[in-house]
């Protein structure tokens, strides 16, 4: 069954809600809309999300057609110097079995991914100080030498301007650095005192200045989050104008200070994906693993709500379960990147098609 059938037979959408969605669509280019109006679409219980999702789907099809881009994700280390209160690989979690891949192992994972059809490789890890700039340059140049048609995306956390520039000059194309929240007090509630709200924002602007395709993003339903904070997130993203926006529901990890907090919801996450697609028609927008973790069809629903990227796991199978940012993470076994055919079938059920191109942003 085509999953788009879930939208059939749902309640009639109010004229007021339709008007808000149409205003949101126009705001991407001309007409201004207040973030308070946008938040109404997210939190008003009487607003059915159907029309919002359908509008987002139309916009993403206008910009990207039926294409869904795949990124081969290599989670190369779960060591981290940071102590974020929500993260399962935080520095003070003594229950984590730590690992790190060698430069050669990382390039080998990229080689395997290329053979499976991936044309973007994402290097993601905790902020592990054992890797130098020279190490990452070796990895980037190794991938570039073997696969010059491949894009290299980095998700290495906060580094110096000089480091960002050196890795860009070596051949990295994109950099993912989620801002997590655009409210300073909320940021400080989620992070230890040594982490700086201002430095995180400054890093994103530095990455843009250097020339990366830049990705920001936030958790949805994180502890302490309010609708007003979401409005600030949207206003910040409008100011930053990133190429990629990574959002997923907050999912607690049992061995963190927020281990007993309630996880983020499916409905809010899907609504936010649609709002982001309408505000940023060009953006590269993942249907995240966290979304698939809170609902068995979460990623499929994400694609139907405006997302156009999926990120299967290319890490060695024996370490996938060790990169545990939150509880019950999916895609930790052989079912991940190696089963591209299975993923392709699931994506086709939503009316889309996996493609193996680099999938650069279309401004």
N, C-alpha and C positions, 0 to 999 in steps of 0.2 A: 504494500500500500504506500502511495506517495504521502509523505509526512505532511505535506501542505494541506491534506484533508482535515487536519486538526483545526484549521481555521473556519471550516464550513459549519454553518448552522449556529454560529455564536450570536450573542445578543446584538441588536441594532446599536450602532455607535451614535452617540449624541452629536448634534450639530456643533455644540461648544467644543467638544473634544476634537472633532474633525478640523474646526477652525484653528485650534491650537497647533495641531500637527502640520497643517498647511503653512501656518506662520513660521513654524520651526524649519520646514523645508526651504522657505524663501530666505530665512535668516542666514543661510550659508553663503549667500551672495549679496543680498541687498537689504532686505527688511530686518530691522533689529528686533530682537526678542529678549525680554528680561530673563535672567536665570530663574527668577521666582516663578515665572510662567512655566518654564521647563520643568521645574520641580513638581508643579501641580500634576503634570502628566505621569510623574514617577510615583507620587504618594497618594493621590486621590483614589480612594477605594472604589468609587463608582465609575472610574474610567477604565473600561475594558481595553486591554493592550492590543487587540487584534489590528485595528486600523493603524496604530503606530508601527507595528511590526511589518505590516504589508507595505506601508509607505517607505520604510527603511529598505525593504527588499527591492522595491522598484528602483530606488536610488543606487543601491550597490550594483544592480544589474545594468543600469545605465552607464556606470563607470567601469565595471569589471566583467560584465556579461555573466555567464554561468561559472566562471573560473574560480576555483579555490586553490590557493597556493600552499604548497607544502614546505615546511622548514624542517630540516633534520637537526634535532636538538642533541647536543653532547653535553651532559652534565659532568664536568671533568673533575670536580672536587667538592666535597662537602665540609671541608675545613672553612671556618669563617672567623674573622677577627671581631665581627660585630655581635651585638647581644640583643637584637630586636626581640621585643617581648612576645611576638606572635610566631616566630620562625622556629621550626624544628631543628635546624642545624645551627642555632645560635651558639655562641662561644661557650656559654655556661651549661649547656646540656651535656652532661657526662654520660648519658645513656646511648649516645650516637656512636655507632661503629664508623670511624672515619676512614676515608680513602682519598687518594688523588691519583689521577692518570698521568703518565709520563707524556712528554711532548710527542714521542713516537706513537704512543697508543692513541692520542687524540687525532693525529693525522691519519692513522689507520682507520679509526671510526669514520672520519670524513671520506676516506677512500671507499669504504663499504657503503656509506650513504650515497655517494655519487653513483655507484654501481646499481643501487636500488632506484635511482631516478631523481634524487634530490639535487636541486641546483642552488639552494641556499643552505649553508651550514651555520648553526647557531652555537656559539661557545658560551656556556653558562656555568657559573660556579659560585661558591661562597667567596668572600673577599679573602683569598688565601695568599698571604704574603710570600709563600715559598716560590711562587712563579714571578720571575723578573720580566721587565719589558722585553728583554732579549729573548726569553723563553717564548713569549707570545708572538714576537716577530718571527721566530723560527717556525712556529705553528702556522701562522698566517702565510708565510712565504712557502711553506711546504704544501699547503692546500692550493695556493695560487699556482705553484709550479706544476702540480699534478692536474689541476682542474681550472684553467684560466677563465672558463665560462661560468664559474661558480661565484655566488656572492657570499661574503663572510660577514656574519653578524656577531657582535660581541655583547655579552651581558656580564660584565666583570665588576659591577658596582662602582663606587666613587674612586677616582684616581686623580693624579695631577694633570694639569693642562698639557704639560710636556709629554706625559705618558699617552694621553688621548691622541695627541698630534703624531707621535712616533708610530703608533699602531695604525693610524689612518694612512700615513705615508707608506707604511709597509704593505697596505692593500686592503685593510678592513673597510667595509662599505657602510655598515649600519651599527648603531649602538642603542641598546635597550637599557633604560634606567628609569624604573617606575618612581614617580614622585611620592606615591602612596597616599598622600593627602595634601591638600593645598592650604590647610589651616595649621598655623604654627603650634597652637596649644594641642591640637589633636595629634600632630606629628610627635610632639614631645611626650604625649601619653603613650604612644605606641613604641617609642624608641628610647634607648638609654641616653643619659645626659651628654655623653661624649659625641653623640651624633648630631649634626647640625642641619636644621631645616633650611637655613640660608645656603649652606654649601651644596646641598642636594639640588636646589633650584639653579644655583650658579653653574653647576656642572652641566645641566641640560643646555643652558645657553652657550656654554663653551663648546659643547659637542656640535651644536648647530653652526657656530662660528667657524669651526675647523672644516666642516663640510660633510659630516656624517648625515645619512638618513637617520633621524632621531626618533626613538620611541619613548614615550612616558606612559603613565597609567597608575591605577590605584586598585585597592581592595574594596569590595562592596559589602556592606554589612559588617565592617570591622568594629571592634569594641569602641564605644564612644562616638561612633559616626552619627551625624544628624543630617536631615535634609539640607540645612544651611551649609554644611561642609561639602555636600555634593554640589551645591550651587557654586561654591568657591572652586571646586575641582574643574567644573565646566568653564568658568571664567578664566582660570589659569591656562587651561588647554587652548582656549580661544586665543589667548595672548601668545602662548608658545608656538602654536600651529605645528605640532609634530607630524611626522610622516606615518608613525605607527602609534597606536594606543592599545596597551595591554591591560585588560580588566578581567578580574575574575572574582567570584565570591570568596569572602573570608572563610577559611576552613580551619578550625582549631587543631593544634597538635597537643596531645595529652601531656607532653613533657615540657610545657612552656607555662609562663605565668597566666596566659590566656587560654589554657587548656580546657577550661570548663565553660567558656563563653559560647553563646549561640552562634552557629554558622550563618553566613550570609545566605539570602534566599534566591531561588531560581527566578522568581518573577521580577524582582528588582534588577537582577543582573541582565536579564533579557531586555527589559525596558531601557536600561542604560546603553546597551549595545545599539539599540535602535535610535536612541537620541544622539549618540555619538555619530552614527552613520549619517543622520540627517544634518547635523551641525558640521560634519567634516566628510563630505561625499567622497573625497579622494583617499581617505585614510586606509591604511592596512590594519585590519582589525581581527585579532585571533579569537577563535572559539577555543577557550583554554581547557587544559587538563583539569583544572579545579572545577570548571563548569560540568565536565563529564563525571567528576567525582561525586558531586551532590545529586546528580540525576543520571540514570543510564542513557538517556537520550539528550543529555545536556548540550553536548557539542553540536548535535544535529539541530536542536532548537536555536542554538547560537547562530548557526549559519542562516537559518530562516529569519533571524532577527536583525541581520545586517553584517555579520562577520564574514570574512573571506579568506582566513588563514587557519591552517591547523599545523601543529608542531609535534609530530611523532618523535619518539625517543630513540636516539642512535647510540646511547651509551652502552658499554658492555653489559650483557644481561646480568652478570653477577653483582654489579654495583647499583643497578637501577633502584632497588628497594631502599638503598642506603641514602639516596638523595631525597630524604623525607621532610619536606617543608611543612606538611600537614598530614592529618590522619587519613588513612584509607586511599591514598593516592593511587589512581589507576595507571595503566600503561607501564607496568614495571617488569613485564615478562616478555616472552617471545612475540606476544600479540601486538607489539608496538610497531616500530619502523619496518621490521621485516615483513609484516603482513600488510603491505601497501594495497594489495588486491582487496583485502577485507575492508580496509578503510575506504577504498574507492567505491565499493558497493554501498557502504553506509552513506557516503556523500551523495551518490546518485539518487538514493531514496529521498533526499531533500530537494531534488531538482537541479543539483549542481554537478560540477565535474572537476575532479582533481587534475591539475596540470603540473608539469615538471619544470616549468620555466623559473627564472630567478624571481619573478614577481615583484618588480620594482614599483614604487609608488607612482600613481598617475595623477599628478597635480592638474 
